Amino acid sequence: MRKHVALFAATLALAACGGEKPTGQTSTATSGDEVADRLEDAADQSGPRAKQVLENAADEAREHPSLAPVEKPGSFAQEAMEKAGKAEAAGTPPAAKP
């Protein structure tokens, strides 16, 4: 189970790196759409349970841009990735979006 969590964390780290601008400058303010795009990229590289969690989180990030900051520990995106990793590792079905 730890192997799956570690693999998932590595995948998410790679997906997060994709948000860097070509000039090497990164934005300090991340929009809801950017966060949603990163979550969707991570979902595309994830197992079915994690994918559902991340896709739901991406939808929520688009609907609520104020959730966007990803730099802070415990941010919405980081929590979504942690929940997705736990769901995939535990083999529990994802929570349905209301």
C-alpha positions as a LaTeX table, in Angstrom:
\begin{tabular}{lrrr}
\hline
Residue & $x$ (\AA) & $y$ (\AA) & $z$ (\AA) \\
\hline
Met1 & 0.00 & 0.00 & 0.00 \\
Arg2 & 2.85 & 2.41 & 0.78 \\
Lys3 & 4.26 & 1.68 & $-2.66$ \\
His4 & 1.04 & 2.93 & $-4.26$ \\
Val5 & 0.99 & 6.08 & $-2.17$ \\
Ala6 & 4.64 & 6.82 & $-2.99$ \\
Leu7 & 4.04 & 6.24 & $-6.70$ \\
Phe8 & 0.98 & 8.45 & $-6.62$ \\
Ala9 & 2.87 & 11.22 & $-4.82$ \\
Ala10 & 5.63 & 11.09 & $-7.43$ \\
Thr11 & 3.06 & 11.30 & $-10.22$ \\
Leu12 & 1.46 & 14.32 & $-8.62$ \\
Ala13 & 4.79 & 16.04 & $-8.19$ \\
Leu14 & 5.45 & 15.61 & $-11.90$ \\
Ala15 & 2.03 & 16.97 & $-12.79$ \\
Ala16 & 2.59 & 20.00 & $-10.57$ \\
Cys17 & 5.87 & 20.76 & $-12.33$ \\
Gly18 & 4.04 & 21.14 & $-15.62$ \\
Gly19 & 2.63 & 24.49 & $-14.54$ \\
Glu20 & 5.91 & 26.36 & $-14.99$ \\
Lys21 & 5.94 & 29.09 & $-17.63$ \\
Pro22 & 8.31 & 28.62 & $-20.60$ \\
Thr23 & 10.42 & 31.61 & $-19.56$ \\
Gly24 & 11.21 & 29.91 & $-16.26$ \\
Gln25 & 9.10 & 32.41 & $-14.33$ \\
Thr26 & 6.33 & 31.02 & $-12.20$ \\
Ser27 & 3.23 & 32.85 & $-11.15$ \\
Thr28 & 2.72 & 33.46 & $-7.46$ \\
Ala29 & $-1.05$ & 33.57 & $-7.96$ \\
Thr30 & $-2.58$ & 30.42 & $-9.39$ \\
Ser31 & $-6.03$ & 30.63 & $-10.91$ \\
Gly32 & $-8.78$ & 28.11 & $-10.32$ \\
Asp33 & $-8.46$ & 27.02 & $-13.96$ \\
Glu34 & $-4.73$ & 26.39 & $-13.59$ \\
Val35 & $-5.28$ & 24.31 & $-10.47$ \\
Ala36 & $-8.09$ & 22.41 & $-12.20$ \\
Asp37 & $-5.84$ & 21.73 & $-15.20$ \\
Arg38 & $-3.10$ & 20.37 & $-12.93$ \\
Leu39 & $-5.58$ & 18.18 & $-11.06$ \\
Glu40 & $-6.93$ & 16.86 & $-14.36$ \\
Asp41 & $-3.39$ & 16.11 & $-15.55$ \\
Ala42 & $-2.79$ & 14.17 & $-12.35$ \\
Ala43 & $-6.14$ & 12.39 & $-12.80$ \\
Asp44 & $-5.09$ & 11.26 & $-16.28$ \\
Gln45 & $-2.06$ & 9.56 & $-14.73$ \\
Ser46 & $-3.96$ & 7.97 & $-11.83$ \\
Gly47 & $-5.90$ & 4.84 & $-11.06$ \\
Pro48 & $-9.70$ & 4.84 & $-11.31$ \\
Arg49 & $-10.44$ & 5.73 & $-7.68$ \\
Ala50 & $-7.90$ & 8.53 & $-7.52$ \\
Lys51 & $-8.97$ & 9.77 & $-10.95$ \\
Gln52 & $-12.55$ & 10.28 & $-9.79$ \\
Val53 & $-11.45$ & 12.17 & $-6.67$ \\
Leu54 & $-9.15$ & 14.43 & $-8.70$ \\
Glu55 & $-11.72$ & 15.10 & $-11.41$ \\
Asn56 & $-14.27$ & 16.11 & $-8.76$ \\
Ala57 & $-11.67$ & 18.40 & $-7.18$ \\
Ala58 & $-10.88$ & 19.94 & $-10.58$ \\
Asp59 & $-14.56$ & 20.72 & $-11.11$ \\
Glu60 & $-14.71$ & 22.32 & $-7.68$ \\
Ala61 & $-11.58$ & 24.39 & $-8.36$ \\
Arg62 & $-13.16$ & 25.76 & $-11.54$ \\
Glu63 & $-16.37$ & 26.61 & $-9.68$ \\
His64 & $-14.57$ & 28.20 & $-6.71$ \\
Pro65 & $-11.37$ & 30.00 & $-7.86$ \\
Ser66 & $-10.67$ & 31.17 & $-4.30$ \\
Leu67 & $-9.57$ & 27.59 & $-3.55$ \\
Ala68 & $-6.67$ & 27.98 & $-5.97$ \\
Pro69 & $-3.52$ & 28.80 & $-3.95$ \\
Val70 & $-1.39$ & 25.66 & $-4.06$ \\
Glu71 & 1.80 & 26.92 & $-2.45$ \\
Lys72 & 0.52 & 26.71 & 1.13 \\
Pro73 & 0.57 & 23.45 & 3.09 \\
Gly74 & $-2.93$ & 22.08 & 3.45 \\
Ser75 & $-4.20$ & 23.88 & 0.35 \\
Phe76 & $-7.26$ & 22.60 & $-1.49$ \\
Ala77 & $-5.19$ & 20.99 & $-4.26$ \\
Gln78 & $-2.81$ & 19.30 & $-1.84$ \\
Glu79 & $-5.72$ & 17.96 & 0.20 \\
Ala80 & $-7.39$ & 16.67 & $-2.97$ \\
Met81 & $-4.21$ & 14.86 & $-4.00$ \\
Glu82 & $-3.86$ & 13.33 & $-0.53$ \\
Lys83 & $-7.49$ & 12.14 & $-0.57$ \\
Ala84 & $-6.99$ & 10.67 & $-4.04$ \\
Gly85 & $-3.88$ & 8.81 & $-2.94$ \\
Lys86 & $-5.63$ & 7.41 & 0.09 \\
Ala87 & $-8.69$ & 6.38 & $-1.95$ \\
Glu88 & $-6.54$ & 4.57 & $-4.48$ \\
Ala89 & $-4.37$ & 2.90 & $-1.87$ \\
Ala90 & $-7.30$ & 1.83 & 0.27 \\
Gly91 & $-9.35$ & 0.61 & $-2.66$ \\
Thr92 & $-12.40$ & 2.47 & $-1.40$ \\
Pro93 & $-14.88$ & 3.82 & $-3.93$ \\
Pro94 & $-14.69$ & 7.58 & $-4.46$ \\
Ala95 & $-17.29$ & 9.83 & $-2.95$ \\
Ala96 & $-19.96$ & 10.81 & $-5.45$ \\
Lys97 & $-20.21$ & 14.46 & $-6.36$ \\
Pro98 & $-23.56$ & 15.91 & $-5.22$ \\
\hline
\end{tabular}
